[in-house]
Amino acid sequence: MALRVWLNVDLGELPDEPEELYACANVANIACGGHAGDESSMRRAVELCARHGAAVGAHPSYPDREGFGRRRTAIAPDDLRRSVGEQCARLAAIARAAGASIAFVKPHGALYHTARSDEATAKAIVLGAQDGLDARVTIVGPALGELAKAAARATLAFAREGFADRTMREDGTLVPRNEPGALVLDPAVAAERAVHLAATGSFDTICVHGDTPGAVAIARAVRAALDSIAGAKR
């Protein structure tokens, strides 16, 4: 996947998630207990990854199930490191039992955005991921900022992420969900965005959120668009 822009999908967050989302994803970022997810949902997600050939990624969050990880949380860096490590280890144990391994780590929600600008948070995420996993992973996050720097200091690969189903501000942050125009719900528009982002050369991966309304149609269109680009470059 290093030679192409690939699709990642945030998954394992909702009951009865459509299986087709796993078929669309190159990488599935699986909620591992911080904001959503339990042993049953993680086991199902890992099994669906194996069935459809998607790589398994961990999707740790602030420990905030009530707020679905979308609220910035006051937590000491050591405690955040411990929480991220425990979340990753929980998913890794389930994956290991199924003969799979964790290849990617992408923080969720408010933790993702805080890690972009806060060095201590970014460091805690990377160290926690290393604590909880027994293999080197690729960190997925904002193209610029502290998380990318923390991954580099740890000599971990880093995948610069853009978004097909969300609009972004000029500084690279996402427009909050409660603001007009934040969500991109037209699959054709989302696919066009993905192609544009890929063409800039500034992104390694494009995200579609599994809880976006119409996520299956959006993910299908984006995956087809990215596969078309990859085919044209051969």
C-alpha positions in Angstrom: 0.0 0.0 0.0 3.0 2.3 0.2 2.8 3.1 -3.6 -0.8 4.1 -3.6 -3.4 6.2 -1.7 -5.5 3.8 0.2 -8.9 3.9 2.0 -9.3 3.6 5.7 -12.7 3.2 7.4 -13.5 3.8 11.1 -15.4 0.7 12.2 -16.5 -1.4 15.1 -18.4 1.5 16.6 -22.0 0.7 15.9 -24.2 -2.5 16.3 -25.0 -4.3 13.0 -22.4 -2.5 11.0 -22.8 -3.3 7.3 -20.3 -6.0 6.3 -19.7 -4.3 3.0 -17.8 -1.5 4.7 -15.1 -4.1 5.5 -15.0 -5.1 1.8 -14.4 -1.5 0.8 -11.7 -0.8 3.3 -8.0 -1.3 2.7 -7.6 -0.7 6.5 -10.3 -1.0 9.2 -9.7 1.2 12.2 -11.4 -0.8 15.0 -12.8 0.8 18.1 -11.1 -0.9 21.0 -13.0 0.2 24.1 -12.2 3.8 24.7 -15.2 5.4 22.9 -16.9 2.3 21.7 -16.4 -1.4 21.2 -16.3 -4.5 23.3 -14.9 -8.0 23.0 -17.8 -9.1 20.8 -17.6 -6.2 18.4 -13.8 -6.4 18.2 -14.0 -10.1 17.4 -16.6 -9.6 14.7 -14.5 -6.7 13.2 -11.3 -8.8 13.1 -13.2 -11.7 11.5 -14.7 -9.4 8.8 -11.2 -8.0 8.1 -9.9 -11.5 7.5 -12.9 -12.4 5.3 -12.5 -9.3 3.1 -8.8 -8.8 3.1 -8.7 -5.6 5.1 -5.7 -4.8 7.3 -6.5 -4.4 11.0 -6.0 -1.1 12.7 -6.5 0.0 16.3 -8.7 3.1 16.9 -8.0 4.2 20.5 -9.7 7.1 22.1 -9.9 9.2 25.2 -11.6 6.9 27.7 -15.0 8.6 27.1 -17.8 6.2 26.1 -20.4 8.6 27.3 -19.2 11.3 24.9 -18.2 8.9 22.1 -14.6 10.2 22.4 -15.6 13.5 20.8 -14.8 15.6 23.9 -11.3 16.8 24.8 -10.6 15.2 28.2 -8.3 16.4 30.9 -6.0 13.4 31.5 -2.4 13.2 32.6 0.0 12.0 29.8 1.0 8.9 31.8 -2.7 8.0 32.3 -3.4 8.6 28.6 -0.4 6.4 27.6 -1.7 3.6 29.9 -5.3 3.9 28.5 -4.1 3.8 24.8 -1.8 0.9 25.6 -4.6 -1.1 27.3 -7.0 -0.4 24.4 -4.5 -1.5 21.8 -3.5 -4.6 23.8 -7.2 -5.6 24.1 -7.6 -5.6 20.4 -4.3 -7.2 19.8 -5.2 -10.1 22.0 -8.4 -10.7 20.0 -6.6 -10.4 16.7 -3.8 -12.8 17.8 -6.4 -15.4 18.8 -7.8 -15.1 15.2 -4.3 -15.4 13.6 -4.2 -11.7 12.8 -2.0 -8.7 13.8 -2.4 -5.0 14.2 -0.7 -3.0 11.4 -2.0 0.5 12.1 -3.0 2.8 14.9 -5.2 5.8 14.4 -6.5 7.9 17.4 -10.2 8.7 17.4 -12.1 11.9 17.6 -11.0 14.6 20.1 -7.8 12.6 20.8 -6.9 12.8 17.1 -7.3 16.5 17.0 -5.6 17.2 20.3 -2.6 15.1 19.1 -2.2 17.4 16.1 -1.2 20.4 18.3 -0.2 19.0 21.7 3.2 17.3 21.9 2.5 15.5 25.2 -0.7 14.0 23.9 1.0 12.9 20.7 3.9 11.3 22.6 1.5 9.5 24.9 -0.4 8.0 22.0 2.7 6.7 20.3 4.2 5.3 23.5 0.9 3.7 24.4 0.6 2.1 21.0 4.1 0.7 21.5 3.3 -0.5 25.0 0.2 -2.3 23.8 1.4 -3.9 20.6 4.1 -6.5 19.9 4.8 -5.3 16.4 5.8 -2.1 14.7 2.9 -0.2 13.3 2.0 2.7 11.1 0.5 5.7 12.9 -2.3 7.3 10.9 -3.0 11.0 11.6 -3.0 14.6 10.4 -0.5 15.4 7.7 1.2 18.0 9.8 1.6 18.4 13.5 2.8 16.8 16.7 1.6 13.3 16.0 3.6 13.0 12.9 6.7 14.3 14.8 6.1 11.8 17.6 5.9 8.9 15.2 9.1 10.1 13.5 10.9 10.3 16.9 9.8 6.7 17.6 11.0 5.7 14.1 7.5 4.5 13.2 5.9 4.9 9.8 3.3 7.6 9.5 0.4 7.8 7.1 -0.9 11.3 6.3 -4.7 11.3 6.3 -7.3 13.2 4.4 -11.1 12.8 4.6 -13.6 12.1 1.8 -16.8 12.4 3.9 -15.8 15.5 5.9 -14.9 19.0 5.0 -11.7 20.6 6.3 -10.6 24.0 7.3 -7.5 25.7 5.8 -5.4 24.7 8.8 -6.2 21.0 8.1 -8.6 20.5 11.0 -12.1 19.1 10.4 -15.2 21.3 10.4 -17.1 20.2 13.5 -20.0 17.9 12.8 -22.6 20.3 14.2 -21.7 23.0 11.7 -23.4 23.3 8.3 -21.6 21.6 5.5 -19.4 19.5 7.8 -20.5 16.2 6.3 -20.1 15.1 2.6 -23.0 12.8 2.0 -23.1 12.6 -1.8 -20.9 9.5 -2.8 -19.9 11.2 -6.1 -18.7 14.3 -4.3 -16.9 12.2 -1.8 -15.2 10.3 -4.5 -14.2 13.5 -6.3 -12.8 14.8 -3.0 -10.7 11.7 -2.6 -9.3 12.0 -6.1 -8.4 15.6 -5.5 -6.7 14.9 -2.2 -4.8 12.0 -3.7 -3.7 14.1 -6.6 -2.0 16.7 -4.3 0.6 14.1 -3.2 0.1 15.3 0.4 -1.9 12.3 1.6 -1.2 8.6 2.0 -4.7 7.5 3.0 -8.2 8.8 2.7 -10.8 8.2 5.5 -14.5 7.4 5.4 -16.3 7.2 8.7 -18.4 4.1 9.2 -21.1 6.1 11.1 -21.6 8.7 8.3 -25.1 8.4 6.9 -24.9 6.4 3.6 -21.4 5.2 4.5 -21.6 2.1 2.3 -22.3 4.0 -0.8 -19.7 6.6 0.0 -17.0 4.0 0.8 -17.8 2.0 -2.3 -17.5 5.1 -4.5 -14.3 6.3 -2.8 -12.6 2.9 -3.0 -13.5 2.6 -6.7 -12.0 6.1 -7.3 -8.8 5.3 -5.5 -8.4 1.9 -7.2 -9.0 3.7 -10.6 -6.1 6.1 -9.8 -3.8 3.2 -8.8 -4.7 1.4 -12.0 -3.9 4.4 -14.1 -0.5 4.8 -12.6 0.6 1.2 -13.4 
